[in-house]
Protein backbone atom coordinates (compact mmCIF):
# COMPACT_ATOMS: atom_id res chain seq x y z
CA UNK A 1 0.00 0.00 0.00
CA UNK A 2 2.75 2.44 0.96
CA UNK A 3 4.71 1.44 -2.16
CA UNK A 4 1.68 2.12 -4.34
CA UNK A 5 1.19 5.51 -2.68
CA UNK A 6 4.82 6.45 -3.27
CA UNK A 7 4.53 5.31 -6.87
CA UNK A 8 1.43 7.49 -7.40
CA UNK A 9 3.19 10.47 -5.82
CA UNK A 10 6.17 9.94 -8.10
CA UNK A 11 3.90 9.89 -11.13
CA UNK A 12 2.22 13.11 -10.02
CA UNK A 13 5.60 14.79 -9.39
CA UNK A 14 6.78 13.75 -12.85
CA UNK A 15 3.56 15.03 -14.40
CA UNK A 16 3.89 18.34 -12.54
CA UNK A 17 7.47 18.80 -13.77
CA UNK A 18 6.48 17.84 -17.30
CA UNK A 19 3.57 20.28 -17.38
CA UNK A 20 5.78 22.98 -15.84
CA UNK A 21 8.27 22.55 -18.66
CA UNK A 22 5.50 22.77 -21.25
CA UNK A 23 4.06 25.95 -19.77
CA UNK A 24 7.54 27.46 -19.30
CA UNK A 25 8.45 26.74 -22.92
CA UNK A 26 5.13 28.12 -24.11
CA UNK A 27 5.66 31.28 -22.06
CA UNK A 28 9.17 31.79 -23.49
CA UNK A 29 7.93 31.02 -26.99
CA UNK A 30 5.34 33.77 -26.67
CA UNK A 31 8.01 36.32 -25.74
CA UNK A 32 10.08 35.73 -28.87
CA UNK A 33 9.44 38.19 -31.73
CA UNK A 34 8.20 36.95 -35.09
CA UNK A 35 11.12 38.52 -36.98
CA UNK A 36 14.79 38.60 -35.99
CA UNK A 37 17.44 41.18 -36.72
CA UNK A 38 21.25 41.14 -36.64
CA UNK A 39 21.51 37.39 -37.31
CA UNK A 40 25.05 36.94 -38.66
CA UNK A 41 25.63 33.20 -38.34
CA UNK A 42 22.23 31.58 -37.89
CA UNK A 43 19.96 31.60 -40.98
CA UNK A 44 18.12 34.90 -41.35
CA UNK A 45 14.88 33.04 -42.08
CA UNK A 46 15.17 30.73 -39.04
CA UNK A 47 11.85 29.95 -37.35
CA UNK A 48 10.96 30.71 -33.75
CA UNK A 49 11.03 27.05 -32.74
CA UNK A 50 14.41 26.44 -34.40
CA UNK A 51 15.88 29.56 -32.79
CA UNK A 52 14.57 28.60 -29.36
CA UNK A 53 16.02 25.09 -29.73
CA UNK A 54 19.38 26.58 -30.77
CA UNK A 55 19.43 28.89 -27.75
CA UNK A 56 18.52 26.03 -25.41
CA UNK A 57 21.40 24.02 -26.84
CA UNK A 58 23.82 26.91 -26.22
CA UNK A 59 22.72 27.49 -22.62
CA UNK A 60 22.71 23.81 -21.65
CA UNK A 61 26.05 23.09 -23.33
CA UNK A 62 27.78 26.03 -21.61
CA UNK A 63 25.82 26.00 -18.35
CA UNK A 64 24.82 29.65 -18.77
CA UNK A 65 21.69 31.78 -19.10
CA UNK A 66 20.51 34.20 -21.80
CA UNK A 67 22.23 37.20 -20.20
CA UNK A 68 25.61 35.55 -20.75
CA UNK A 69 25.53 36.80 -24.35
CA UNK A 70 22.61 39.21 -24.33
CA UNK A 71 21.82 42.37 -22.39
CA UNK A 72 19.13 41.65 -19.82
CA UNK A 73 18.44 40.73 -16.19
CA UNK A 74 17.84 37.28 -14.77
CA UNK A 75 14.18 36.71 -13.96
CA UNK A 76 12.94 39.50 -16.20
CA UNK A 77 10.73 38.80 -19.25
CA UNK A 78 12.61 38.17 -22.48
CA UNK A 79 10.76 41.12 -23.98
CA UNK A 80 12.99 43.36 -21.82
CA UNK A 81 16.21 41.88 -23.27
CA UNK A 82 18.23 43.63 -25.96
CA UNK A 83 18.99 40.70 -28.24
CA UNK A 84 20.15 42.92 -31.11
CA UNK A 85 23.05 44.54 -29.26
CA UNK A 86 26.59 43.26 -29.87
CA UNK A 87 27.94 44.97 -26.75
CA UNK A 88 28.87 41.77 -24.93
CA UNK A 89 32.14 40.12 -25.84
CA UNK A 90 30.64 36.70 -25.16
CA UNK A 91 28.19 37.17 -28.03
CA UNK A 92 31.00 38.02 -30.44
CA UNK A 93 32.99 35.02 -29.21
CA UNK A 94 29.95 32.79 -29.71
CA UNK A 95 29.76 33.82 -33.36
CA UNK A 96 33.41 32.93 -33.89
CA UNK A 97 32.86 29.53 -32.27
CA UNK A 98 29.73 28.87 -34.34
CA UNK A 99 31.56 29.64 -37.57
CA UNK A 100 34.36 27.31 -36.48
CA UNK A 101 31.82 24.52 -35.83
CA UNK A 102 30.26 25.05 -39.24
CA UNK A 103 33.63 24.81 -40.98
CA UNK A 104 34.58 21.65 -39.07
CA UNK A 105 31.26 19.93 -39.84
CA UNK A 106 30.73 21.11 -43.42
CA UNK A 107 34.27 21.21 -44.79
CA UNK A 108 36.21 18.62 -42.78
CA UNK A 109 33.98 16.01 -41.14
CA UNK A 110 31.85 15.86 -44.28
CA UNK A 111 34.83 14.21 -45.99
CA UNK A 112 35.28 11.37 -43.51
CA UNK A 113 33.75 7.94 -44.02
CA UNK A 114 31.31 8.21 -41.10
CA UNK A 115 29.42 11.31 -42.19
CA UNK A 116 27.11 11.11 -39.19
CA UNK A 117 29.92 12.49 -36.99
CA UNK A 118 29.27 16.10 -36.01
CA UNK A 119 30.70 18.47 -33.43
CA UNK A 120 28.67 20.93 -31.39
CA UNK A 121 29.06 23.20 -28.37
CA UNK A 122 28.85 20.31 -25.92
CA UNK A 123 31.72 18.48 -27.67
CA UNK A 124 34.15 20.79 -25.88
CA UNK A 125 32.20 22.58 -23.16
CA UNK A 126 30.35 19.72 -21.42
CA UNK A 127 28.15 22.13 -19.49
CA UNK A 128 30.98 24.49 -18.55
CA UNK A 129 31.26 28.18 -19.53
CA UNK A 130 34.79 27.65 -20.80
CA UNK A 131 35.99 24.33 -22.25
CA UNK A 132 37.55 22.56 -19.26
CA UNK A 133 41.29 22.01 -19.23
CA UNK A 134 42.19 18.29 -19.49
CA UNK A 135 42.46 16.64 -16.07
CA UNK A 136 45.97 15.44 -16.86
CA UNK A 137 47.15 19.01 -17.48
CA UNK A 138 45.47 20.36 -14.34
CA UNK A 139 47.13 17.76 -12.14
CA UNK A 140 50.52 18.14 -13.84
CA UNK A 141 50.54 21.88 -13.19
CA UNK A 142 49.54 21.42 -9.55
CA UNK A 143 52.17 18.71 -9.04
CA UNK A 144 54.87 20.88 -10.60
CA UNK A 145 54.05 23.88 -8.43
CA UNK A 146 52.61 22.43 -5.21
CA UNK A 147 53.53 18.76 -5.15
CA UNK A 148 51.74 15.45 -5.63
CA UNK A 149 49.69 15.59 -2.36
CA UNK A 150 47.93 18.76 -3.54
CA UNK A 151 47.36 17.26 -6.98
CA UNK A 152 45.81 14.16 -5.40
CA UNK A 153 43.62 16.36 -3.23
CA UNK A 154 42.43 18.23 -6.33
CA UNK A 155 41.81 14.94 -8.11
CA UNK A 156 39.43 13.77 -5.39
CA UNK A 157 37.64 17.14 -5.35
CA UNK A 158 37.01 17.01 -9.09
CA UNK A 159 36.10 13.32 -8.97
CA UNK A 160 33.50 13.91 -6.28
CA UNK A 161 31.91 16.73 -8.27
CA UNK A 162 32.18 15.48 -11.85
CA UNK A 163 32.55 11.69 -11.80
CA UNK A 164 30.06 10.05 -14.13
CA UNK A 165 29.88 13.06 -16.44
CA UNK A 166 31.86 14.03 -19.50
CA UNK A 167 33.71 17.06 -18.14
CA UNK A 168 36.86 15.19 -17.07
CA UNK A 169 38.31 11.81 -18.00
CA UNK A 170 38.72 9.80 -14.80
CA UNK A 171 39.78 6.61 -16.53
CA UNK A 172 43.08 4.98 -15.62
CA UNK A 173 44.82 6.26 -18.77
CA UNK A 174 44.71 9.84 -17.53
CA UNK A 175 46.77 9.10 -14.42
CA UNK A 176 49.07 6.74 -16.36
CA UNK A 177 49.90 9.51 -18.84
CA UNK A 178 50.37 11.99 -16.01
CA UNK A 179 52.82 9.64 -14.29
CA UNK A 180 54.76 9.20 -17.54
CA UNK A 181 55.09 12.97 -17.91
CA UNK A 182 56.28 13.27 -14.32
CA UNK A 183 58.78 10.48 -14.82
CA UNK A 184 60.15 12.20 -17.94
CA UNK A 185 60.45 15.39 -15.89
CA UNK A 186 62.61 13.48 -13.36
CA UNK A 187 59.87 13.53 -10.72
CA UNK A 188 59.74 9.80 -10.01
CA UNK A 189 58.50 10.21 -6.42
CA UNK A 190 55.54 12.26 -7.63
CA UNK A 191 54.91 9.74 -10.41
CA UNK A 192 54.90 6.94 -7.83
CA UNK A 193 52.34 8.79 -5.69
CA UNK A 194 50.08 9.33 -8.73
CA UNK A 195 50.30 5.68 -9.76
CA UNK A 196 49.48 4.49 -6.26
CA UNK A 197 46.41 6.72 -6.48
CA UNK A 198 45.57 5.13 -9.83
CA UNK A 199 45.61 1.59 -8.45
CA UNK A 200 43.43 2.72 -5.54
CA UNK A 201 40.71 4.31 -7.66
CA UNK A 202 41.07 1.81 -10.54
CA UNK A 203 41.83 -1.48 -8.76
CA UNK A 204 40.78 -3.58 -11.77
CA UNK A 205 43.10 -1.87 -14.24
CA UNK A 206 45.96 -4.07 -15.37
CA UNK A 207 47.65 -1.06 -16.97
CA UNK A 208 47.57 0.90 -13.71
CA UNK A 209 49.57 -1.85 -11.98
CA UNK A 210 51.85 -2.18 -15.03
CA UNK A 211 52.81 1.49 -14.88
CA UNK A 212 53.24 1.22 -11.09
CA UNK A 213 55.62 -1.70 -11.63
CA UNK A 214 57.51 0.35 -14.22
CA UNK A 215 58.07 3.27 -11.85
CA UNK A 216 59.17 0.90 -9.07
CA UNK A 217 61.67 -0.62 -11.51
CA UNK A 218 62.85 2.86 -12.45
CA UNK A 219 63.45 3.61 -8.77
CA UNK A 220 65.41 0.35 -8.33
CA UNK A 221 62.82 -1.49 -6.19
CA UNK A 222 62.78 -4.83 -8.04
CA UNK A 223 60.71 -6.66 -5.43
CA UNK A 224 57.89 -4.12 -5.68
CA UNK A 225 58.19 -4.15 -9.45
CA UNK A 226 57.82 -7.94 -9.60
CA UNK A 227 54.83 -7.80 -7.26
CA UNK A 228 53.00 -5.26 -9.40
CA UNK A 229 53.89 -6.93 -12.72
CA UNK A 230 52.22 -10.04 -11.31
CA UNK A 231 49.13 -8.03 -10.33
CA UNK A 232 49.06 -6.51 -13.79
CA UNK A 233 49.17 -9.93 -15.46
CA UNK A 234 46.49 -11.28 -13.15
CA UNK A 235 44.16 -8.55 -14.41
CA UNK A 236 45.42 -8.46 -18.02
CA UNK A 237 47.03 -11.81 -18.96
CA UNK A 238 47.63 -10.66 -22.55
CA UNK A 239 50.03 -7.88 -21.54
CA UNK A 240 53.17 -9.18 -23.26
CA UNK A 241 55.28 -6.28 -22.00
CA UNK A 242 54.49 -7.14 -18.37
CA UNK A 243 55.14 -10.83 -19.04
CA UNK A 244 58.51 -10.12 -20.62
CA UNK A 245 59.60 -7.77 -17.82
CA UNK A 246 58.54 -10.28 -15.19
CA UNK A 247 60.50 -13.09 -16.88
CA UNK A 248 63.61 -10.89 -17.06
CA UNK A 249 63.40 -9.90 -13.40
CA UNK A 250 62.73 -13.42 -12.08
CA UNK A 251 65.68 -14.80 -14.08
CA UNK A 252 67.92 -12.18 -12.53
C-alpha positions in Angstrom: 0.0 0.0 0.0 2.8 2.4 1.0 4.7 1.4 -2.2 1.7 2.1 -4.3 1.2 5.5 -2.7 4.8 6.5 -3.3 4.5 5.3 -6.9 1.4 7.5 -7.4 3.2 10.5 -5.8 6.2 9.9 -8.1 3.9 9.9 -11.1 2.2 13.1 -10.0 5.6 14.8 -9.4 6.8 13.7 -12.9 3.6 15.0 -14.4 3.9 18.3 -12.5 7.5 18.8 -13.8 6.5 17.8 -17.3 3.6 20.3 -17.4 5.8 23.0 -15.8 8.3 22.5 -18.7 5.5 22.8 -21.3 4.1 26.0 -19.8 7.5 27.5 -19.3 8.5 26.7 -22.9 5.1 28.1 -24.1 5.7 31.3 -22.1 9.2 31.8 -23.5 7.9 31.0 -27.0 5.3 33.8 -26.7 8.0 36.3 -25.7 10.1 35.7 -28.9 9.4 38.2 -31.7 8.2 37.0 -35.1 11.1 38.5 -37.0 14.8 38.6 -36.0 17.4 41.2 -36.7 21.2 41.1 -36.6 21.5 37.4 -37.3 25.0 36.9 -38.7 25.6 33.2 -38.3 22.2 31.6 -37.9 20.0 31.6 -41.0 18.1 34.9 -41.3 14.9 33.0 -42.1 15.2 30.7 -39.0 11.9 30.0 -37.4 11.0 30.7 -33.8 11.0 27.0 -32.7 14.4 26.4 -34.4 15.9 29.6 -32.8 14.6 28.6 -29.4 16.0 25.1 -29.7 19.4 26.6 -30.8 19.4 28.9 -27.8 18.5 26.0 -25.4 21.4 24.0 -26.8 23.8 26.9 -26.2 22.7 27.5 -22.6 22.7 23.8 -21.6 26.0 23.1 -23.3 27.8 26.0 -21.6 25.8 26.0 -18.4 24.8 29.7 -18.8 21.7 31.8 -19.1 20.5 34.2 -21.8 22.2 37.2 -20.2 25.6 35.6 -20.7 25.5 36.8 -24.4 22.6 39.2 -24.3 21.8 42.4 -22.4 19.1 41.6 -19.8 18.4 40.7 -16.2 17.8 37.3 -14.8 14.2 36.7 -14.0 12.9 39.5 -16.2 10.7 38.8 -19.2 12.6 38.2 -22.5 10.8 41.1 -24.0 13.0 43.4 -21.8 16.2 41.9 -23.3 18.2 43.6 -26.0 19.0 40.7 -28.2 20.1 42.9 -31.1 23.0 44.5 -29.3 26.6 43.3 -29.9 27.9 45.0 -26.7 28.9 41.8 -24.9 32.1 40.1 -25.8 30.6 36.7 -25.2 28.2 37.2 -28.0 31.0 38.0 -30.4 33.0 35.0 -29.2 30.0 32.8 -29.7 29.8 33.8 -33.4 33.4 32.9 -33.9 32.9 29.5 -32.3 29.7 28.9 -34.3 31.6 29.6 -37.6 34.4 27.3 -36.5 31.8 24.5 -35.8 30.3 25.0 -39.2 33.6 24.8 -41.0 34.6 21.6 -39.1 31.3 19.9 -39.8 30.7 21.1 -43.4 34.3 21.2 -44.8 36.2 18.6 -42.8 34.0 16.0 -41.1 31.9 15.9 -44.3 34.8 14.2 -46.0 35.3 11.4 -43.5 33.7 7.9 -44.0 31.3 8.2 -41.1 29.4 11.3 -42.2 27.1 11.1 -39.2 29.9 12.5 -37.0 29.3 16.1 -36.0 30.7 18.5 -33.4 28.7 20.9 -31.4 29.1 23.2 -28.4 28.8 20.3 -25.9 31.7 18.5 -27.7 34.2 20.8 -25.9 32.2 22.6 -23.2 30.4 19.7 -21.4 28.2 22.1 -19.5 31.0 24.5 -18.5 31.3 28.2 -19.5 34.8 27.6 -20.8 36.0 24.3 -22.3 37.6 22.6 -19.3 41.3 22.0 -19.2 42.2 18.3 -19.5 42.5 16.6 -16.1 46.0 15.4 -16.9 47.2 19.0 -17.5 45.5 20.4 -14.3 47.1 17.8 -12.1 50.5 18.1 -13.8 50.5 21.9 -13.2 49.5 21.4 -9.5 52.2 18.7 -9.0 54.9 20.9 -10.6 54.0 23.9 -8.4 52.6 22.4 -5.2 53.5 18.8 -5.1 51.7 15.5 -5.6 49.7 15.6 -2.4 47.9 18.8 -3.5 47.4 17.3 -7.0 45.8 14.2 -5.4 43.6 16.4 -3.2 42.4 18.2 -6.3 41.8 14.9 -8.1 39.4 13.8 -5.4 37.6 17.1 -5.4 37.0 17.0 -9.1 36.1 13.3 -9.0 33.5 13.9 -6.3 31.9 16.7 -8.3 32.2 15.5 -11.8 32.6 11.7 -11.8 30.1 10.0 -14.1 29.9 13.1 -16.4 31.9 14.0 -19.5 33.7 17.1 -18.1 36.9 15.2 -17.1 38.3 11.8 -18.0 38.7 9.8 -14.8 39.8 6.6 -16.5 43.1 5.0 -15.6 44.8 6.3 -18.8 44.7 9.8 -17.5 46.8 9.1 -14.4 49.1 6.7 -16.4 49.9 9.5 -18.8 50.4 12.0 -16.0 52.8 9.6 -14.3 54.8 9.2 -17.5 55.1 13.0 -17.9 56.3 13.3 -14.3 58.8 10.5 -14.8 60.1 12.2 -17.9 60.5 15.4 -15.9 62.6 13.5 -13.4 59.9 13.5 -10.7 59.7 9.8 -10.0 58.5 10.2 -6.4 55.5 12.3 -7.6 54.9 9.7 -10.4 54.9 6.9 -7.8 52.3 8.8 -5.7 50.1 9.3 -8.7 50.3 5.7 -9.8 49.5 4.5 -6.3 46.4 6.7 -6.5 45.6 5.1 -9.8 45.6 1.6 -8.4 43.4 2.7 -5.5 40.7 4.3 -7.7 41.1 1.8 -10.5 41.8 -1.5 -8.8 40.8 -3.6 -11.8 43.1 -1.9 -14.2 46.0 -4.1 -15.4 47.7 -1.1 -17.0 47.6 0.9 -13.7 49.6 -1.9 -12.0 51.9 -2.2 -15.0 52.8 1.5 -14.9 53.2 1.2 -11.1 55.6 -1.7 -11.6 57.5 0.4 -14.2 58.1 3.3 -11.9 59.2 0.9 -9.1 61.7 -0.6 -11.5 62.9 2.9 -12.4 63.4 3.6 -8.8 65.4 0.3 -8.3 62.8 -1.5 -6.2 62.8 -4.8 -8.0 60.7 -6.7 -5.4 57.9 -4.1 -5.7 58.2 -4.1 -9.5 57.8 -7.9 -9.6 54.8 -7.8 -7.3 53.0 -5.3 -9.4 53.9 -6.9 -12.7 52.2 -10.0 -11.3 49.1 -8.0 -10.3 49.1 -6.5 -13.8 49.2 -9.9 -15.5 46.5 -11.3 -13.1 44.2 -8.5 -14.4 45.4 -8.5 -18.0 47.0 -11.8 -19.0 47.6 -10.7 -22.6 50.0 -7.9 -21.5 53.2 -9.2 -23.3 55.3 -6.3 -22.0 54.5 -7.1 -18.4 55.1 -10.8 -19.0 58.5 -10.1 -20.6 59.6 -7.8 -17.8 58.5 -10.3 -15.2 60.5 -13.1 -16.9 63.6 -10.9 -17.1 63.4 -9.9 -13.4 62.7 -13.4 -12.1 65.7 -14.8 -14.1 67.9 -12.2 -12.5 
